[in-house]
Amino acid sequence: MRIKKLLALLPSLFFIQGVSAHCPLCTGAVIAGAVGAKYLGLDISIVGIFAGAFAISTGLWISRKLKTYFKYQSALIIIASFLLIVFPSLAFVKDVTYVPLFLFGNPGSLFNKVYFINKLLIGSVIGSLASLFAYYLHAHIKLRYGKVLIPYQGVILTVLILVLSSIPVYFIFK
């Protein structure tokens, strides 16, 4: 039954237009990283890194496609993308870790407590910051040299920075 449905879609492949933007590729690479991390049985915080990067790259992609109507529109779209992708996912992941915060004051005060935080949220925040860093690094290189230095530079930078940020998280939550 599934094969018949796939064969019915085959003629539509001749009408698909090519995509030249790098952001859908970044998004696809990030999704592949999240699926690969889950398939390899890595900690949910690693999957969160790629989920956060997916949310940010999707927001960047959408904000670049829309006409600007007001100041900070792009930032709002990126934040909304993160909130709408990551926060609904938190309901399905119950894996938490503790973060002791011992700053000053009496034991049990606001600044001397142990907080429990969802691992997916921690990973998503790290991944979104890494994705933003990769995006701005790519933009800086294009501005500085007036061109992209290597083919698929944005994709390569994004995946490389996400993998590098996943390594310490892997050893922390191992």
C-alpha positions, 0 to 999 in steps of 0.5 A: 500500500505504501509503495503505491502511494510513493509511486503515485508521488513520483511524477511530482518529482519532475516539477520540484524546483531547486533550492539555493539557500543554505538555511534549509540545508542547515535545518536539514543537517540539524534535524539529521544530527538530532535523529542521529544522536537519538539513534545512537542512544546519546543523552537527551541533552545532546538531542536538545542541542540539535533541537535548539539549533533547529528552532533557531535556524528555522526562525532565521530562515523564516525571518529572512523570507518575510518582509520587515514590517517593524523593528525587532521583527526578526528577533521576535520570529526567532524567539517565537520559533524557539518557544514554539518548537522547544517548549511543547517538547518539554512536556514529553521529556521528564529527564532532569538534572540538578544544578546546585547554586551556592552563592551566598547567604544562609542555606535554603535561601534563594541563592543557596538552593539546588534547582532541577532543570529539564535536560532537553531545555539545557541542551536546547539553550546551548544549541540555540546559542551555538547556532546563533554563533555559527550564523553570525560567524558565517555572516562575518566571514562573508562580510569580511571577505566579500564572499563565501570561502568554501561551498556550504560554509554555513552548513559546515560551520553550524554542524561543526560548532554543534558537534563541538558544543556537544562534546563537553555536554556528553561528558558532563551528563555521562 
